[in-house]
């Protein structure tokens, strides 16, 4: 659950810190005091889309810090994302700069925005008028049914099989081409295969040719230098290295016994002389084998030019050329044997479709059973919300095309919620007849049905009381109070019935002077709560009568909480 919220330089909020507890929290205040900004700040802190316009005028940045106490189920999901919880606590921070860039941190460690959003999904959800609007979309109805029926695994298996069918259809479609186009493609592939094959390429050949070309291009220099080296070592001149070392060795031969140092020099020179003799013979042998054929250099140039031309047409390296050749041969074989391959793929497609059909039937059966249970559960919740005359139905019908089941990524079922507002009226699509107040209560009913199995512990309702009053408002208040038994509930409201039912009450106020405007949030004690309820009931003027009504609301709320 959310334990602490710290906001700095967000819109009219200069800096506030709010502590939260378990149970049902309400936030009230005059219109324009900053209630929505508080929710926007939480949304920003959890990775929601935001704008630099949210930064308080004159400030360089805006910051939102949140501290959560994480339950075991949420902690498991968050840790799977690579985020460690510290003793069951999670600290989130997001800073937005005037250049529009933001920095996100979890437990002090910088994280990407995507990771923050994924972690936030386990911590808190915000329900407002947008949720009510989404309820009008039948696509969400299917999601509600699958979630209630715990169809995640079955749906994943179906979607995997659906992808198999799509892949098989794609491969089969690729075989069905115009005969003229097919003939052109066959001719082209044959030409390309012949052209590359005729070159008789080998991997690494180009590198060897370039090396040989480099050698032959410098043959004259190699021959001249080799001969010069041989003459220097063993030439006819008296200055030949071999002769000079031999003379030095002869000079030391008679005196080396007289001094150990001279003996060392002698042995070294003896070894040098032996090495000189070996290298001289090897060098002579090398020079005798050196040959230069001008035609070979020309042939290498032609070969390299051929390879370069093929590379420009088919690939960047010799290995790429060979890979292209293999691919072209496979394609040609596929085209030439397309009839047999088409038959094989057709049988494979029929087999995969049969498996898909079985999974779709299983999914439909489970959804049908789930829809009945969900319908009963939501009706029970609607009854508690003073909507006894309303009938609610979950309709499921098959999606067909040309008289046959039409497979989609979600199965072959179209799901839609229907309601009837009054006895005797037929059921009609929810989107066509539900009022704003009814939508709020239906959404609350749905949230109540899913609450027990929800990993998310903190639920925020942003003006869910829109369009309701009187008895309906009281029923919503009681339902929120009951939800707070297992969840931390935060609710922005303008209704005294809902505010009176809270366990914790916050007042949001705006303070202005000639230079600036700032919003504050403070927790009310019982006396202050009573006065705030009286203000909501009576408007501008608080009277003894409105104070009495406020006290009665608090007494009624206490009785409801005893049943929780």
C-alpha positions in Angstrom: 0.0 0.0 0.0 1.0 3.6 -0.5 2.6 4.9 2.7 4.0 8.3 1.8 3.6 10.8 -1.0 6.0 13.8 -1.4 5.4 16.4 -4.1 7.6 19.3 -5.0 7.0 22.1 -7.5 4.1 20.4 -9.3 1.6 23.1 -10.7 0.2 25.0 -7.7 1.8 22.6 -5.2 5.1 24.1 -3.9 5.9 21.2 -1.5 3.8 18.8 0.4 4.2 15.4 2.2 1.2 13.2 2.9 1.1 10.1 5.0 -1.3 7.3 4.1 -2.7 4.4 6.1 -4.7 1.2 5.5 -8.5 1.6 4.9 -10.6 4.1 3.1 -9.2 7.6 2.4 -11.1 10.5 1.0 -9.8 13.8 -0.3 -12.2 16.8 -0.5 -11.8 20.5 -1.2 -13.2 23.4 -3.1 -13.3 23.2 -6.9 -9.9 24.3 -8.2 -8.1 23.6 -4.9 -5.8 21.0 -6.6 -7.4 17.6 -6.0 -6.8 16.5 -9.6 -3.3 17.8 -9.5 -2.7 15.4 -6.6 -3.8 12.5 -8.7 -1.8 13.8 -11.7 1.3 13.9 -9.5 0.8 10.2 -8.4 0.3 9.3 -12.1 3.5 11.1 -13.0 5.4 9.5 -10.2 4.4 6.0 -11.4 5.6 6.6 -15.0 2.5 8.1 -16.6 2.6 10.5 -19.5 3.3 14.1 -18.4 4.3 17.5 -19.6 6.8 20.1 -18.6 3.8 22.4 -18.2 3.2 20.6 -15.0 6.3 22.2 -13.4 5.5 25.0 -11.1 6.1 28.5 -12.5 9.6 29.7 -11.7 10.9 26.2 -10.7 13.6 24.3 -12.6 12.1 20.9 -12.0 9.2 18.9 -10.5 9.7 15.9 -8.3 7.3 13.2 -7.0 8.4 10.6 -4.4 6.3 7.6 -3.3 6.9 5.0 -0.6 5.1 1.7 -0.8 4.7 -1.2 1.6 4.7 -4.1 -0.8 2.7 -7.3 -0.2 4.2 -10.7 -1.1 2.3 -11.2 -4.3 3.3 -7.8 -5.6 6.9 -8.2 -4.4 7.2 -11.5 -6.4 6.0 -9.8 -9.6 8.3 -6.7 -9.1 11.3 -8.9 -8.3 10.7 -10.8 -11.6 11.3 -7.4 -13.3 14.7 -7.2 -11.8 13.8 -4.8 -9.0 14.6 -5.8 -5.4 12.3 -4.8 -2.6 14.0 -3.6 0.6 12.4 -5.3 3.6 9.0 -5.1 2.0 9.4 -1.4 1.1 9.7 0.2 -2.3 10.8 3.8 -2.9 10.0 5.5 -6.2 11.1 8.9 -7.4 10.6 10.7 -10.6 12.0 14.1 -11.5 10.9 16.2 -14.5 13.1 19.0 -15.8 12.0 22.0 -17.8 13.6 20.5 -21.0 11.0 17.8 -20.8 13.4 15.1 -19.7 12.7 12.9 -16.7 14.8 10.7 -14.4 13.2 7.7 -12.7 14.6 5.9 -9.7 13.5 2.8 -7.7 15.2 2.3 -4.4 17.7 4.9 -5.4 18.8 3.1 -8.6 18.2 4.8 -12.0 15.7 2.8 -14.1 14.2 3.3 -17.5 10.6 4.6 -17.7 9.3 1.3 -19.1 10.6 -0.6 -16.0 9.0 2.0 -13.7 5.6 1.5 -15.5 5.9 -2.3 -15.2 6.6 -2.1 -11.5 3.8 0.4 -10.9 1.3 -2.0 -12.4 1.7 -4.1 -9.2 1.3 -1.2 -6.8 -1.5 1.1 -7.7 -4.3 1.7 -10.1 -6.2 4.9 -10.8 -9.9 4.7 -11.8 -11.6 7.7 -13.2 -14.0 8.8 -15.9 -11.7 7.4 -18.6 -12.3 3.9 -17.1 -16.0 4.5 -17.5 -15.5 5.4 -21.1 -13.4 2.3 -21.7 -16.3 0.3 -20.3 -18.3 1.4 -23.4 -15.9 -0.5 -25.7 -17.0 -4.1 -26.1 -13.3 -5.1 -26.6 -12.8 -4.5 -22.8 -15.8 -6.8 -22.1 -13.9 -9.8 -23.5 -10.9 -8.9 -21.3 -13.1 -8.8 -18.2 -14.6 -12.2 -19.0 -11.2 -13.8 -19.6 -9.8 -12.2 -16.5 -12.7 -13.5 -14.3 -12.4 -17.0 -15.8 -8.7 -17.1 -15.4 -8.2 -17.9 -19.1 -4.7 -16.6 -19.3 -3.0 -19.9 -19.9 -5.6 -21.2 -22.4 -5.6 -17.9 -24.3 -1.8 -18.0 -24.5 -2.0 -21.5 -26.0 -4.7 -20.4 -28.4 -2.6 -17.4 -29.6 0.5 -19.5 -30.1 -1.5 -21.9 -32.3 -3.2 -18.9 -34.1 0.3 -17.6 -35.0 1.2 -21.1 -36.3 -1.8 -21.0 -38.6 -0.9 -17.5 -39.8 2.7 -18.5 -40.6 1.5 -21.6 -42.5 -1.0 -19.5 -44.5 1.8 -17.0 -45.3 4.0 -19.8 -46.6 1.2 -21.2 -48.7 0.3 -17.8 -50.1 3.9 -17.3 -51.2 3.6 -20.3 -53.5 0.5 -19.0 -55.2 2.0 -16.6 -57.8 1.2 -15.6 -61.4 2.5 -18.1 -63.9 4.2 -15.4 -65.9 5.8 -14.0 -62.8 6.9 -17.5 -61.8 8.5 -18.2 -65.2 10.4 -14.9 -65.0 11.6 -15.7 -61.5 12.7 -19.2 -62.5 14.7 -17.8 -65.4 16.3 -15.1 -63.2 17.2 -17.6 -60.5 18.7 -20.0 -63.0 20.8 -17.3 -64.5 22.1 -16.1 -61.1 22.9 -19.7 -60.0 24.7 -20.4 -63.3 26.7 -17.1 -63.0 27.8 -17.7 -59.4 28.4 -21.5 -59.9 30.5 -20.8 -63.1 32.8 -18.6 -61.0 33.7 -21.7 -58.9 34.2 -19.6 -55.8 35.8 -20.8 -52.6 35.5 -19.2 -49.2 38.7 -17.2 -48.5 39.9 -17.3 -52.1 39.8 -13.5 -52.5 42.1 -12.9 -49.6 44.6 -15.4 -51.0 44.5 -13.8 -54.4 45.1 -10.4 -53.0 48.0 -11.6 -51.0 49.5 -13.3 -54.2 48.9 -10.1 -56.2 50.7 -8.1 -53.6 53.7 -10.5 -53.8 53.9 -10.5 -57.6 53.5 -6.7 -57.8 56.7 -6.4 -55.8 58.6 -9.3 -57.3 61.4 -7.1 -58.7 62.0 -5.5 -55.3 61.9 -9.0 -53.6 64.4 -10.5 -56.1 66.8 -7.5 -55.8 66.7 -7.4 -52.1 67.2 -11.2 -51.8 70.2 -11.2 -54.1 71.7 -8.3 -52.2 71.3 -10.1 -48.9 72.9 -13.2 -50.3 75.9 -11.2 -51.6 76.3 -9.4 -48.3 76.4 -12.7 -46.5 78.3 -15.0 -48.9 79.4 -12.9 -51.9 82.7 -12.8 -53.6 83.6 -9.6 -52.0 86.1 -9.7 -49.1 83.6 -7.8 -47.0 81.1 -10.7 -47.0 79.6 -11.3 -43.5 80.5 -15.0 -43.5 84.1 -14.3 -44.3 84.4 -11.6 -41.7 83.0 -13.8 -38.9 85.2 -16.7 -40.1 88.3 -14.4 -39.9 87.3 -13.2 -36.4 86.9 -16.8 -35.3 90.3 -17.8 -36.6 91.9 -14.9 -34.7 90.5 -16.1 -31.4 91.2 -19.8 -31.9 94.8 -19.8 -30.6 94.3 -17.4 -27.6 90.9 -18.6 -26.3 92.5 -21.0 -23.9 94.4 -18.2 -22.2 91.2 -16.4 -21.1 87.7 -17.6 -20.2 86.2 -14.4 -21.6 87.8 -15.0 -25.0 86.6 -18.6 -24.9 83.0 -17.2 -24.5 83.5 -14.9 -27.4 84.8 -17.7 -29.5 81.9 -20.0 -28.8 79.4 -17.2 -29.6 81.1 -16.4 -32.9 81.2 -20.2 -33.7 77.4 -20.3 -33.2 76.9 -17.1 -35.3 79.0 -18.6 -38.1 76.8 -21.8 -38.1 73.6 -19.7 -38.2 75.0 -17.6 -41.1 75.9 -20.7 -43.0 72.3 -22.0 -42.6 70.5 -18.8 -43.5 72.8 -18.3 -46.5 72.0 -21.8 -47.9 68.2 -21.2 -47.2 68.3 -17.8 -48.9 70.1 -19.2 -51.9 67.5 -22.0 -52.2 64.7 -19.4 -51.9 66.2 -17.2 -54.7 66.6 -20.3 -57.0 62.9 -21.0 -56.6 61.6 -17.4 -57.1 59.8 -17.1 -60.4 57.8 -14.4 -62.0 55.2 -15.0 -64.6 53.6 -11.7 -65.9 50.6 -13.7 -67.1 49.8 -14.9 -63.6 49.5 -11.3 -62.3 47.1 -10.6 -65.2 45.1 -13.7 -64.4 44.8 -12.8 -60.8 43.6 -9.3 -61.7 40.9 -10.8 -64.0 39.8 -13.2 -61.2 39.6 -10.4 -58.7 37.6 -8.3 -61.1 35.2 -11.1 -61.6 34.7 -11.6 -57.9 34.3 -7.8 -57.4 31.5 -7.8 -60.1 29.7 -10.7 -58.4 30.0 -9.0 -55.0 28.4 -5.8 -56.4 25.4 -7.8 -57.7 24.9 -10.4 -55.0 26.8 -9.8 -51.8 29.5 -8.0 -49.8 31.9 -10.9 -49.3 32.7 -14.3 -50.9 30.9 -15.9 -48.0 27.8 -13.7 -48.8 28.0 -14.8 -52.4 28.0 -18.5 -51.5 25.1 -17.9 -49.1 23.1 -16.1 -51.8 23.8 -19.1 -54.1 22.4 -21.5 -51.5 19.3 -19.4 -51.0 18.7 -19.0 -54.7 19.0 -22.8 -55.2 16.5 -23.4 -52.4 14.0 -20.9 -53.8 14.4 -22.4 -57.3 13.8 -25.9 -55.9 10.8 -24.6 -54.0 9.3 -23.1 -57.2 10.0 -26.1 -59.3 8.5 -28.4 -56.7 5.7 -26.0 -55.7 2.9 -28.4 -56.4 4.2 -31.0 -54.1 5.1 -28.4 -51.5 1.7 -26.8 -51.8 0.0 -30.1 -51.1 2.2 -30.6 -48.1 1.5 -27.2 -46.7 -2.2 -27.5 -47.4 -2.3 -30.7 -45.3 -0.3 -29.0 -42.6 -2.6 -26.0 -42.6 -5.7 -28.2 -42.2 -4.0 -30.0 -39.3 -3.0 -26.7 -37.5 -6.5 -25.2 -38.1 -8.1 -28.3 -36.6 -6.0 -27.8 -33.4 -6.9 -24.1 -33.4 -10.6 -24.9 -33.8 -10.4 -27.3 -30.8 -8.7 -24.6 -28.7 -11.3 -22.0 -29.8 -14.2 -24.3 -28.8 -12.6 -24.9 -25.4 -12.1 -21.1 -25.0 -15.8 -20.5 -26.0 -17.1 -23.1 -23.6 -15.1 -21.7 -20.7 -16.2 -18.1 -21.6 -19.8 -19.2 -21.7 -19.6 -20.7 -18.3 -17.6 -17.8 -17.0 -20.1 -15.3 -18.4 -22.9 -16.8 -16.3 -20.9 -16.6 -13.1 -19.7 -13.1 -13.8 -23.3 -12.0 -14.6 -24.5 -13.2 -11.3 -21.6 -11.6 -9.4 -22.1 -8.2 -11.0 -25.9 -8.3 -10.4 -25.2 -9.0 -6.7 -22.9 -5.9 -6.6 -25.4 -3.8 -8.5 -28.1 -4.8 -6.1 -25.9 -3.6 -3.2 -25.4 -0.3 -5.1 -29.2 0.4 -5.1 -29.7 -0.8 -8.7 -32.2 -3.6 -7.9 -34.3 -2.8 -11.0 -31.4 -3.1 -13.4 -30.8 -6.3 -15.3 -27.2 -7.0 -16.4 -26.3 -9.6 -19.0 -23.0 -10.9 -20.6 -23.7 -11.7 -24.2 -21.5 -14.1 -26.2 -21.9 -14.8 -29.9 -19.7 -16.4 -32.4 -17.7 -14.4 -35.0 -18.4 -15.8 -38.4 -17.3 -15.1 -42.0 -19.0 -16.7 -44.9 -21.0 -19.0 -42.6 -17.9 -20.4 -40.9 -16.1 -19.5 -37.6 -13.7 -16.6 -38.1 -10.6 -16.9 -36.0 -9.0 -13.8 -34.4 -6.1 -13.4 -32.0 -8.7 -13.5 -29.2 -10.7 -16.5 -30.4 -14.0 -16.7 -32.2 -16.2 -14.9 -29.7 -17.7 -11.5 -29.5 -18.5 -10.4 -26.0 -20.6 -7.5 -25.0 -22.3 -6.3 -21.8 -26.1 -5.6 -21.9 -28.3 -3.8 -19.4 -32.0 -3.0 -18.9 -32.7 -0.1 -16.7 -36.3 -0.8 -15.9 -38.6 -3.8 -15.7 -40.2 -4.7 -19.0 -37.5 -3.0 -21.1 -35.4 -5.2 -23.3 -31.7 -5.7 -22.8 -29.6 -3.2 -24.9 -25.9 -2.7 -25.3 -24.3 -0.9 -22.3 -22.8 1.8 -24.5 -26.3 2.9 -25.8 -28.3 3.4 -22.7 -26.2 3.8 -19.6 -26.1 7.2 -17.9 -23.0 8.7 -16.3 -24.2 7.8 -12.8 -25.0 4.2 -13.9 -21.6 3.8 -15.5 -19.9 4.9 -12.3 -21.8 2.3 -10.3 -21.3 -0.5 -12.9 -17.6 0.2 -13.0 -17.5 0.1 -9.2 -19.4 -3.2 -9.3 -16.9 -4.7 -11.7 -14.0 -3.5 -9.6 -15.6 -5.0 -6.6 -16.0 -8.4 -8.3 -12.3 -8.4 -9.3 -10.9 -6.9 -6.1 -10.3 -10.1 -4.1 -8.1 -11.6 -6.7 -6.3 -8.4 -7.5 -2.6 -8.2 -6.7 -2.8 -4.4 -6.7 -3.5 -3.3 -3.1 -4.1 0.4 -3.6 -7.0 1.7 -5.7 -7.6 5.4 -6.4 -11.1 6.5 -7.5 -11.1 9.9 -9.1 -14.6 11.4 -8.7 -16.4 8.0 -9.3 -19.4 9.7 -7.7 -20.0 11.8 -10.9 -23.7 11.8 -11.9 -25.0 10.2 -8.7 -26.6 11.6 -5.5 -28.9 10.7 -2.6 -29.4 7.0 -2.0 -27.1 5.9 -4.8 -24.3 8.0 -3.4 -24.8 6.3 0.0 -24.6 2.9 -1.6 -21.4 3.8 -3.4 -19.9 5.0 -0.1 -20.8 1.8 1.6 -19.3 -0.3 -1.3 -16.1 1.7 -1.2 -16.0 1.2 2.6 -16.3 -2.6 2.2 -13.7 -2.6 -0.5 -11.3 -1.0 2.0 -11.4 -4.1 4.1 -8.9 -5.8 1.8 -7.6 -2.8 -0.1 -6.3 0.7 0.5 -8.8 3.0 -1.1 -8.2 6.7 -2.0 -11.1 8.6 -3.4 -11.6 12.2 -4.5 -15.2 13.2 -3.9 -17.7 16.1 -3.7 -20.3 14.0 -1.9 -20.8 14.2 1.8 -22.1 10.6 1.9 -18.8 9.2 0.5 -16.6 11.6 2.6 -18.4 10.6 5.8 -17.7 6.9 5.2 -13.9 7.4 5.2 -11.4 6.1 7.7 -9.0 9.0 6.9 -10.1 12.4 5.6 -7.8 14.9 3.9 -8.7 18.5 3.1 -7.0 20.1 0.0 -6.9 23.9 0.2 -5.5 26.6 -2.0 -3.8 29.6 -0.5 -3.1 32.8 -2.5 -1.5 36.1 -2.0 -0.5 38.9 -4.4 2.7 37.0 -5.4 2.0 33.3 -5.5 -0.6 30.5 -5.1 0.1 27.2 -3.2 -1.9 24.1 -2.4 -1.8 22.3 1.0 -3.0 18.9 2.1 -3.8 18.1 5.8 -5.4 15.3 7.6 -8.6 16.3 9.5 -9.5 15.3 13.1 -13.0 14.3 14.0 -14.1 17.9 14.7 -12.6 19.2 11.5 -14.2 16.3 9.6 -17.6 17.2 10.9 -17.1 20.9 9.9 -15.9 19.8 6.4 -19.0 17.5 5.9 -21.2 20.4 7.0 -19.6 22.6 4.4 -20.1 20.0 1.6 -23.8 19.6 2.7 -24.6 23.3 3.2 -22.4 25.0 0.7 -21.2 28.4 1.6 -23.0 28.7 5.0 -22.5 26.2 7.7 -25.5 26.0 10.1 -26.4 24.1 13.2 -28.6 22.0 11.0 -25.9 21.1 8.6 -23.5 20.3 11.5 -26.2 18.0 12.9 -26.6 16.3 9.5 -22.8 15.9 9.3 -22.8 14.2 12.7 -25.6 11.8 11.7 -23.5 10.9 8.6 -20.5 10.1 10.8 -22.7 8.0 13.1 -24.1 6.1 10.1 -20.6 5.5 8.8 -19.5 4.1 12.2 -22.4 1.6 12.1 -21.4 0.5 8.5 -17.8 0.0 9.5 -18.8 -2.3 12.4 -20.2 -4.7 9.8 -17.0 -4.6 7.7 
